[in-house]
Amino acid sequence: MLGFYNYTVVLTYMGMLISFLGITSALNDGIYLALVCLMLSGVCDMFDGKIASTMDRNRKEKSFGIQIDSLSDLICFGMLPALIVFKISPESRTAVYICAAYLLSALIRLAYFNVEEEERQRGTEEERRAYLGLPVTSAALFLPLSISFALFFSLPSDKIGKAVLLAMAVAFLTPFPLKKPAMKGKIALLLCGCAELFLVFKVRGL
């Protein structure tokens, strides 16, 4: 079978499969489950790099890890968020344009990241300390928060969702430095995710 099979890619595959569940849910108007799947995919992505760093991989295995991670991210944090916003914006031509622009921006950013990361790894064995531009994984934090907040306070979730997608699309391609969160930062993000999950369930009435 083509590919490299070891424990370093398990979380990446899990995140992608969870997002596929989210996509099927969004297509069937299960927006709440789609938002939960988006957040769970974000958790998987948060720790897959850390797990990968525990194994001594050769050059091909590292390159495969970079590619498979970004391909998965395009599904998890490109396609799924765009589909969620599209589904909560019925018969909106503006939503089509914004979702398309968002997905294209995510694709460009991920491809550029792959090029930069492979160049960086050729020159150093150190872990990445900062990103250039907003990572696409931020969709797992910002979109569920904004949509669940809008639903909780009876605000127009479609307009807020479109605004958040557009803002993230611009931030994906804007070359500003962003420090990579350390373990304390990841714990803080997890706590924010738990609060978002509670808000989603509250809105859902669970």
Accessible surface in RSA format (square Angstrom, percent):
REM  Atomic radii and reference values for relative SASA: ProtOr
REM  Chains: A
REM  Algorithm: Lee & Richards
REM  Probe-radius: 1.40
REM  Slices: 20
REM RES _ NUM      All-atoms   Total-Side   Main-Chain    Non-polar    All polar
REM                ABS   REL    ABS   REL    ABS   REL    ABS   REL    ABS   REL
RES MET A   1   208.87 108.2 132.56  87.7  76.31 181.7 105.37  89.6 103.50 137.1
RES LEU A   2   176.15  98.1 158.49 113.4  17.66  44.4 160.75 112.9  15.40  41.4
RES GLY A   3    34.82  42.9   0.00   N/A  34.82  42.9   9.09  24.9  25.73  57.6
RES PHE A   4    65.38  32.7  62.00  38.4   3.39   8.8  65.27  39.6   0.11   0.3
RES TYR A   5   131.28  61.3  97.30  55.4  33.97  88.4  87.92  66.1  43.36  53.5
RES ASN A   6    32.93  22.7  14.84  14.3  18.10  43.6  24.41  58.8   8.52   8.2
RES TYR A   7   113.63  53.1 103.78  59.0   9.86  25.7  93.35  70.1  20.29  25.0
RES THR A   8     7.55   5.4   2.38   2.4   5.17  12.3   0.38   0.5   7.17  10.8
RES VAL A   9     8.93   5.9   8.92   8.1   0.00   0.0   8.93   7.8   0.00   0.0
RES VAL A  10    75.62  49.8  74.87  67.8   0.75   1.8  75.55  65.6   0.07   0.2
RES LEU A  11    35.89  20.0  35.10  25.1   0.79   2.0  35.10  24.7   0.79   2.1
RES THR A  12    10.30   7.3   6.23   6.3   4.07   9.7   5.36   7.2   4.94   7.5
RES TYR A  13    68.74  32.1  68.72  39.1   0.02   0.1  61.14  45.9   7.60   9.4
RES MET A  14    89.79  46.5  87.79  58.1   1.99   4.7  73.95  62.9  15.83  21.0
RES GLY A  15     3.46   4.3   0.00   N/A   3.46   4.3   3.46   9.5   0.00   0.0
RES MET A  16    54.90  28.4  54.90  36.3   0.00   0.0  45.25  38.5   9.65  12.8
RES LEU A  17   106.97  59.6 100.95  72.2   6.02  15.1 101.28  71.1   5.69  15.3
RES ILE A  18    39.25  22.3  37.23  27.7   2.03   4.9  39.18  28.2   0.07   0.2
RES SER A  19     0.00   0.0   0.00   0.0   0.00   0.0   0.00   0.0   0.00   0.0
RES PHE A  20   118.39  59.2 118.39  73.3   0.00   0.0 118.39  71.8   0.00   0.0
RES LEU A  21    90.74  50.5  89.36  63.9   1.39   3.5  90.70  63.7   0.04   0.1
RES GLY A  22     0.00   0.0   0.00   N/A   0.00   0.0   0.00   0.0   0.00   0.0
RES ILE A  23    23.00  13.1  23.00  17.1   0.00   0.0  23.00  16.6   0.00   0.0
RES THR A  24    43.34  30.8  42.54  43.1   0.80   1.9  37.09  49.8   6.25   9.5
RES SER A  25    12.51  10.6   5.51   7.4   7.00  16.1   8.72  18.6   3.79   5.3
RES ALA A  26     0.00   0.0   0.00   0.0   0.00   0.0   0.00   0.0   0.00   0.0
RES LEU A  27    99.66  55.5  82.72  59.2  16.94  42.6  82.72  58.1  16.94  45.6
RES ASN A  28   118.98  82.0  92.99  89.9  25.99  62.6  29.06  69.9  89.92  86.9
RES ASP A  29   103.19  72.3  82.25  81.9  20.94  49.5  27.80  65.4  75.39  75.2
RES GLY A  30    26.47  32.6   0.00   N/A  26.47  32.6  26.47  72.6   0.00   0.0
RES ILE A  31    21.92  12.5  21.35  15.9   0.57   1.4  21.35  15.4   0.57   1.5
RES TYR A  32    62.78  29.3  62.57  35.6   0.22   0.6  41.21  31.0  21.57  26.6
RES LEU A  33    86.34  48.1  80.79  57.8   5.54  13.9  83.98  59.0   2.36   6.4
RES ALA A  34     0.00   0.0   0.00   0.0   0.00   0.0   0.00   0.0   0.00   0.0
RES LEU A  35     0.20   0.1   0.20   0.1   0.00   0.0   0.20   0.1   0.00   0.0
RES VAL A  36    19.69  13.0  19.69  17.8   0.00   0.0  19.69  17.1   0.00   0.0
RES CYS A  37     2.33   1.8   2.33   2.6   0.00   0.0   0.00   0.0   2.33   2.5
RES LEU A  38     0.00   0.0   0.00   0.0   0.00   0.0   0.00   0.0   0.00   0.0
RES MET A  39    15.74   8.1  12.24   8.1   3.50   8.3  12.83  10.9   2.91   3.9
RES LEU A  40    80.21  44.7  79.42  56.8   0.79   2.0  79.42  55.8   0.79   2.1
RES SER A  41     1.29   1.1   0.00   0.0   1.29   3.0   0.00   0.0   1.29   1.8
RES GLY A  42     9.86  12.2   0.00   N/A   9.86  12.2   6.33  17.4   3.53   7.9
RES VAL A  43    58.14  38.3  57.34  51.9   0.81   1.9  57.34  49.8   0.81   2.2
RES CYS A  44    10.11   7.6   9.60  10.7   0.51   1.2   0.94   2.4   9.16   9.9
RES ASP A  45    30.29  21.2  21.82  21.7   8.46  20.0   5.65  13.3  24.64  24.6
RES MET A  46    40.06  20.7  25.91  17.1  14.15  33.7  34.69  29.5   5.37   7.1
RES PHE A  47    50.11  25.1  50.11  31.0   0.00   0.0  50.11  30.4   0.00   0.0
RES ASP A  48    11.25   7.9  11.05  11.0   0.20   0.5   3.57   8.4   7.68   7.7
RES GLY A  49    43.16  53.2   0.00   N/A  43.16  53.2  36.30  99.6   6.86  15.4
RES LYS A  50    97.56  47.6  91.88  56.4   5.68  13.5  53.53  48.2  44.02  46.9
RES ILE A  51    59.40  33.8  58.90  43.9   0.50   1.2  59.40  42.8   0.00   0.0
RES ALA A  52    11.47  10.5  11.42  17.6   0.05   0.1  11.42  16.1   0.05   0.1
RES SER A  53    59.41  50.2  24.76  33.0  34.65  79.8  27.70  59.0  31.71  44.4
RES THR A  54    97.40  69.3  60.17  61.0  37.23  88.7  66.43  89.2  30.96  46.8
RES MET A  55    57.82  29.9  46.34  30.7  11.48  27.3  50.18  42.7   7.63  10.1
RES ASP A  56   146.15 102.4 114.05 113.5  32.10  75.9  45.38 106.8 100.77 100.5
RES ARG A  57    40.30  16.9  30.94  15.8   9.37  22.3   2.05   2.8  38.25  23.2
RES ASN A  58    87.25  60.2  74.73  72.2  12.52  30.2  43.84 105.5  43.41  42.0
RES ARG A  59   123.28  51.8 115.46  58.9   7.83  18.6  68.39  93.5  54.90  33.3
RES LYS A  60   150.19  73.3 145.79  89.5   4.39  10.5  90.91  81.8  59.27  63.1
RES GLU A  61    32.95  18.9  29.75  22.5   3.20   7.6   1.16   2.2  31.79  26.0
RES LYS A  62    41.17  20.1  40.18  24.7   0.99   2.4  16.90  15.2  24.27  25.9
RES SER A  63    36.53  30.9  35.07  46.8   1.46   3.4  18.49  39.4  18.03  25.3
RES PHE A  64    43.52  21.8  39.11  24.2   4.41  11.5  42.96  26.0   0.56   1.6
RES GLY A  65    12.58  15.5   0.00   N/A  12.58  15.5   9.64  26.5   2.94   6.6
RES ILE A  66    17.47   9.9  10.85   8.1   6.62  15.9  15.33  11.0   2.14   5.8
RES GLN A  67    67.92  38.0  67.92  49.6   0.00   0.0  30.51  64.9  37.41  28.4
RES ILE A  68    37.05  21.1  36.66  27.3   0.39   0.9  36.74  26.5   0.31   0.8
RES ASP A  69    35.11  24.6  35.11  34.9   0.00   0.0  13.59  32.0  21.52  21.5
RES SER A  70     6.92   5.8   5.44   7.3   1.47   3.4   4.37   9.3   2.55   3.6
RES LEU A  71   107.65  59.9 104.80  75.0   2.85   7.2 105.56  74.1   2.08   5.6
RES SER A  72     9.94   8.4   7.33   9.8   2.61   6.0   5.71  12.2   4.23   5.9
RES ASP A  73    10.18   7.1  10.10  10.1   0.08   0.2   0.00   0.0  10.18  10.1
RES LEU A  74    42.99  23.9  42.99  30.8   0.00   0.0  42.99  30.2   0.00   0.0
RES ILE A  75    61.23  34.8  60.97  45.4   0.26   0.6  61.23  44.1   0.00   0.0
RES CYS A  76     2.63   2.0   2.63   2.9   0.00   0.0   0.00   0.0   2.63   2.8
RES PHE A  77     0.97   0.5   0.97   0.6   0.00   0.0   0.97   0.6   0.00   0.0
RES GLY A  78     0.15   0.2   0.00   N/A   0.15   0.2   0.04   0.1   0.11   0.2
RES MET A  79    77.67  40.2  77.67  51.4   0.00   0.0  65.50  55.7  12.17  16.1
RES LEU A  80     0.00   0.0   0.00   0.0   0.00   0.0   0.00   0.0   0.00   0.0
RES PRO A  81     0.00   0.0   0.00   0.0   0.00   0.0   0.00   0.0   0.00   0.0
RES ALA A  82     5.44   5.0   5.13   7.9   0.31   0.7   5.19   7.3   0.25   0.7
RES LEU A  83    16.65   9.3  14.98  10.7   1.67   4.2  16.65  11.7   0.00   0.0
RES ILE A  84     0.00   0.0   0.00   0.0   0.00   0.0   0.00   0.0   0.00   0.0
RES VAL A  85     0.00   0.0   0.00   0.0   0.00   0.0   0.00   0.0   0.00   0.0
RES PHE A  86    91.01  45.5  88.56  54.9   2.45   6.4  88.56  53.7   2.45   7.0
RES LYS A  87    62.86  30.7  43.64  26.8  19.22  45.8   9.40   8.5  53.46  56.9
RES ILE A  88    29.10  16.6  14.50  10.8  14.61  35.2  20.96  15.1   8.15  22.1
RES SER A  89     1.82   1.5   0.02   0.0   1.80   4.2   0.90   1.9   0.92   1.3
RES PRO A  90   106.28  77.5  84.10  76.7  22.17  80.6  92.72  76.5  13.56  84.3
RES GLU A  91   187.32 107.5 134.05 101.4  53.27 126.8  65.14 126.0 122.18  99.8
RES SER A  92    24.45  20.7  14.42  19.2  10.04  23.1  16.47  35.1   7.98  11.2
RES ARG A  93   179.96  75.6 168.62  86.0  11.34  27.0  49.09  67.1 130.87  79.3
RES THR A  94    74.09  52.7  72.40  73.4   1.69   4.0  36.56  49.1  37.53  56.7
RES ALA A  95     0.01   0.0   0.01   0.0   0.00   0.0   0.01   0.0   0.00   0.0
RES VAL A  96    71.23  46.9  68.71  62.2   2.52   6.1  70.02  60.8   1.20   3.3
RES TYR A  97   139.27  65.0 133.13  75.7   6.14  16.0 104.63  78.6  34.64  42.7
RES ILE A  98    23.29  13.3  21.72  16.2   1.57   3.8  22.89  16.5   0.40   1.1
RES CYS A  99    10.49   7.9   9.65  10.8   0.84   2.0   9.98  25.3   0.51   0.6
RES ALA A 100    58.47  53.8  46.13  71.2  12.34  28.1  54.00  76.1   4.46  11.8
RES ALA A 101    42.59  39.2  35.66  55.0   6.93  15.8  41.23  58.1   1.37   3.6
RES TYR A 102     0.01   0.0   0.00   0.0   0.01   0.0   0.00   0.0   0.01   0.0
RES LEU A 103    52.66  29.3  52.57  37.6   0.10   0.2  52.57  36.9   0.10   0.3
RES LEU A 104   101.06  56.3  97.64  69.9   3.42   8.6 100.61  70.7   0.45   1.2
RES SER A 105    10.33   8.7  10.33  13.8   0.00   0.0   0.00   0.0  10.33  14.5
RES ALA A 106     0.11   0.1   0.11   0.2   0.00   0.0   0.11   0.1   0.00   0.0
RES LEU A 107    84.79  47.2  84.75  60.6   0.04   0.1  84.75  59.5   0.04   0.1
RES ILE A 108    82.62  47.0  78.94  58.8   3.69   8.9  81.74  58.9   0.89   2.4
RES ARG A 109    16.13   6.8  13.25   6.8   2.88   6.9   4.58   6.3  11.55   7.0
RES LEU A 110    13.80   7.7  13.71   9.8   0.09   0.2  13.80   9.7   0.00   0.0
RES ALA A 111    54.31  49.9  46.68  72.0   7.63  17.4  52.60  74.1   1.71   4.5
RES TYR A 112   113.26  52.9 108.72  61.9   4.54  11.8  83.58  62.8  29.68  36.6
RES PHE A 113    44.56  22.3  42.86  26.5   1.69   4.4  44.56  27.0   0.00   0.0
RES ASN A 114    16.59  11.4  16.35  15.8   0.24   0.6   5.86  14.1  10.74  10.4
RES VAL A 115    90.69  59.7  86.11  78.0   4.58  11.0  90.32  78.5   0.37   1.0
RES GLU A 116    72.59  41.7  69.97  52.9   2.63   6.3   9.81  19.0  62.78  51.3
RES GLU A 117    13.47   7.7  13.47  10.2   0.00   0.0   3.89   7.5   9.58   7.8
RES GLU A 118    40.25  23.1  37.69  28.5   2.56   6.1  10.92  21.1  29.33  23.9
RES GLU A 119   102.94  59.1  93.62  70.8   9.31  22.2  32.06  62.0  70.87  57.9
RES ARG A 120    59.62  25.0  48.54  24.7  11.08  26.4  47.16  64.4  12.46   7.6
RES GLN A 121    30.79  17.2  28.57  20.9   2.22   5.3   9.87  21.0  20.92  15.9
RES ARG A 122   147.34  61.9 117.22  59.8  30.12  71.7  50.07  68.4  97.27  59.0
RES GLY A 123    70.30  86.7   0.00   N/A  70.30  86.7  37.00 101.5  33.30  74.6
RES THR A 124    49.95  35.5  37.75  38.3  12.20  29.1  38.87  52.2  11.08  16.7
RES GLU A 125   134.78  77.4 102.34  77.4  32.44  77.2  69.66 134.7  65.12  53.2
RES GLU A 126   108.93  62.5  99.26  75.1   9.67  23.0  36.34  70.3  72.59  59.3
RES GLU A 127    96.46  55.4  83.00  62.8  13.46  32.1  49.11  95.0  47.35  38.7
RES ARG A 128    41.76  17.5  33.35  17.0   8.40  20.0  10.80  14.8  30.95  18.8
RES ARG A 129   181.35  76.1 169.70  86.5  11.65  27.7  72.13  98.6 109.23  66.2
RES ALA A 130    43.19  39.7  35.85  55.3   7.35  16.7  36.06  50.8   7.14  18.9
RES TYR A 131    45.61  21.3  41.75  23.8   3.86  10.1  17.71  13.3  27.90  34.4
RES LEU A 132    82.11  45.7  74.31  53.2   7.79  19.6  74.31  52.2   7.79  21.0
RES GLY A 133     0.46   0.6   0.00   N/A   0.46   0.6   0.46   1.3   0.00   0.0
RES LEU A 134    23.25  12.9  23.25  16.6   0.00   0.0  23.25  16.3   0.00   0.0
RES PRO A 135    20.97  15.3  19.78  18.0   1.19   4.3  20.97  17.3   0.00   0.0
RES VAL A 136     4.16   2.7   3.06   2.8   1.10   2.6   3.06   2.7   1.10   3.0
RES THR A 137    36.55  26.0  31.52  32.0   5.02  12.0  15.06  20.2  21.48  32.5
RES SER A 138    17.32  14.6   8.91  11.9   8.41  19.4  17.23  36.7   0.10   0.1
RES ALA A 139     0.00   0.0   0.00   0.0   0.00   0.0   0.00   0.0   0.00   0.0
RES ALA A 140    11.04  10.2   7.26  11.2   3.78   8.6   7.56  10.6   3.48   9.2
RES LEU A 141    42.21  23.5  40.91  29.3   1.31   3.3  42.16  29.6   0.06   0.1
RES PHE A 142    81.03  40.5  79.09  49.0   1.94   5.0  79.63  48.3   1.39   4.0
RES LEU A 143     0.00   0.0   0.00   0.0   0.00   0.0   0.00   0.0   0.00   0.0
RES PRO A 144     0.00   0.0   0.00   0.0   0.00   0.0   0.00   0.0   0.00   0.0
RES LEU A 145    79.35  44.2  79.35  56.8   0.00   0.0  79.35  55.7   0.00   0.0
RES SER A 146    17.89  15.1  11.80  15.8   6.09  14.0  17.58  37.4   0.32   0.4
RES ILE A 147     0.26   0.1   0.26   0.2   0.00   0.0   0.26   0.2   0.00   0.0
RES SER A 148     1.12   0.9   0.94   1.3   0.18   0.4   1.12   2.4   0.00   0.0
RES PHE A 149    95.14  47.6  95.14  58.9   0.00   0.0  95.14  57.7   0.00   0.0
RES ALA A 150     0.00   0.0   0.00   0.0   0.00   0.0   0.00   0.0   0.00   0.0
RES LEU A 151    59.12  32.9  42.72  30.6  16.40  41.2  44.00  30.9  15.12  40.7
RES PHE A 152    89.39  44.7  65.67  40.7  23.72  61.7  68.54  41.6  20.85  59.7
RES PHE A 153   108.43  54.2  89.41  55.4  19.02  49.5  94.91  57.5  13.52  38.7
RES SER A 154   105.92  89.5  70.71  94.4  35.21  81.1  45.09  96.0  60.83  85.2
RES LEU A 155    76.94  42.8  67.46  48.3   9.48  23.8  68.43  48.1   8.51  22.9
RES PRO A 156    69.05  50.3  57.42  52.3  11.64  42.3  68.42  56.5   0.64   4.0
RES SER A 157    17.15  14.5  14.90  19.9   2.25   5.2   0.17   0.4  16.98  23.8
RES ASP A 158    40.47  28.4  40.28  40.1   0.20   0.5   4.94  11.6  35.53  35.4
RES LYS A 159   135.30  66.0 129.12  79.2   6.18  14.7  73.56  66.2  61.74  65.8
RES ILE A 160    46.55  26.5  44.42  33.1   2.13   5.1  46.55  33.5   0.00   0.0
RES GLY A 161     0.00   0.0   0.00   N/A   0.00   0.0   0.00   0.0   0.00   0.0
RES LYS A 162    27.47  13.4  27.47  16.9   0.00   0.0   8.87   8.0  18.60  19.8
RES ALA A 163    59.80  55.0  48.30  74.5  11.51  26.2  55.26  77.8   4.55  12.0
RES VAL A 164    28.38  18.7  25.88  23.4   2.50   6.0  28.38  24.7   0.00   0.0
RES LEU A 165     0.00   0.0   0.00   0.0   0.00   0.0   0.00   0.0   0.00   0.0
RES LEU A 166    85.01  47.3  84.92  60.7   0.09   0.2  85.01  59.7   0.00   0.0
RES ALA A 167    63.13  58.0  50.05  77.2  13.09  29.8  58.64  82.6   4.50  11.9
RES MET A 168     6.47   3.3   5.52   3.7   0.95   2.3   6.47   5.5   0.00   0.0
RES ALA A 169     5.52   5.1   4.64   7.2   0.88   2.0   5.04   7.1   0.48   1.3
RES VAL A 170    93.31  61.4  87.46  79.2   5.86  14.1  92.56  80.4   0.75   2.0
RES ALA A 171    21.88  20.1  19.44  30.0   2.44   5.5  21.86  30.8   0.02   0.1
RES PHE A 172     5.01   2.5   0.00   0.0   5.01  13.0   0.00   0.0   5.01  14.3
RES LEU A 173    85.60  47.7  58.47  41.8  27.13  68.2  64.29  45.1  21.32  57.4
RES THR A 174    55.43  39.4  52.62  53.3   2.81   6.7  45.94  61.7   9.49  14.3
RES PRO A 175    99.89  72.8  78.18  71.3  21.71  78.9  81.31  67.1  18.58 115.4
RES PHE A 176    69.19  34.6  67.60  41.9   1.59   4.2  69.19  42.0   0.00   0.0
RES PRO A 177   107.64  78.4  91.43  83.3  16.21  58.9  92.00  76.0  15.63  97.2
RES LEU A 178    66.67  37.1  65.16  46.6   1.51   3.8  66.64  46.8   0.03   0.1
RES LYS A 179   171.10  83.5 154.31  94.7  16.79  40.0  97.50  87.8  73.60  78.4
RES LYS A 180    58.26  28.4  51.23  31.4   7.02  16.7  21.60  19.4  36.65  39.0
RES PRO A 181    51.00  37.2  37.30  34.0  13.71  49.8  46.93  38.7   4.08  25.3
RES ALA A 182    71.38  65.6  56.19  86.7  15.19  34.6  66.97  94.3   4.40  11.7
RES MET A 183    92.53  47.9  86.07  57.0   6.46  15.4  76.17  64.8  16.36  21.7
RES LYS A 184   179.03  87.3 172.05 105.6   6.98  16.6 115.95 104.4  63.08  67.2
RES GLY A 185    25.77  31.8   0.00   N/A  25.77  31.8  22.38  61.4   3.38   7.6
RES LYS A 186    18.59   9.1  18.59  11.4   0.00   0.0   7.86   7.1  10.73  11.4
RES ILE A 187    86.96  49.5  86.96  64.8   0.00   0.0  86.96  62.6   0.00   0.0
RES ALA A 188    50.82  46.7  47.30  73.0   3.52   8.0  49.93  70.3   0.89   2.3
RES LEU A 189    58.60  32.6  55.05  39.4   3.55   8.9  55.05  38.7   3.55   9.6
RES LEU A 190    54.39  30.3  52.20  37.3   2.19   5.5  53.34  37.5   1.05   2.8
RES LEU A 191   117.68  65.5 111.62  79.9   6.05  15.2 112.13  78.8   5.54  14.9
RES CYS A 192    61.43  46.5  56.22  62.7   5.21  12.2   9.88  25.0  51.55  55.6
RES GLY A 193    20.82  25.7   0.00   N/A  20.82  25.7  19.24  52.8   1.57   3.5
RES CYS A 194    80.27  60.7  72.31  80.6   7.96  18.7  25.82  65.4  54.45  58.7
RES ALA A 195    62.74  57.7  50.35  77.7  12.39  28.2  58.15  81.9   4.59  12.2
RES GLU A 196     3.99   2.3   2.91   2.2   1.08   2.6   2.96   5.7   1.04   0.8
RES LEU A 197    54.13  30.1  54.13  38.7   0.00   0.0  54.13  38.0   0.00   0.0
RES PHE A 198   135.79  67.9 131.91  81.7   3.88  10.1 135.05  81.9   0.75   2.1
RES LEU A 199    31.64  17.6  31.64  22.6   0.00   0.0  31.64  22.2   0.00   0.0
RES VAL A 200     0.88   0.6   0.67   0.6   0.21   0.5   0.88   0.8   0.00   0.0
RES PHE A 201    79.83  39.9  79.83  49.4   0.00   0.0  79.83  48.4   0.00   0.0
RES LYS A 202   115.03  56.1 100.89  61.9  14.14  33.7  47.59  42.8  67.44  71.8
RES VAL A 203    33.20  21.8   7.31   6.6  25.89  62.4  12.47  10.8  20.73  56.2
RES ARG A 204   125.33  52.6 110.76  56.5  14.57  34.7   6.37   8.7 118.96  72.1
RES GLY A 205    64.60  79.7   0.00   N/A  64.60  79.7  32.10  88.1  32.50  72.8
RES LEU A 206   150.47  83.8  91.95  65.8  58.52 147.1 124.30  87.3  26.17  70.4
END  Absolute sums over single chains surface
CHAIN  1 A    11261.5       9623.3       1638.2       7961.6       3300.0
END  Absolute sums over all chains
TOTAL         11261.5       9623.3       1638.2       7961.6       3300.0
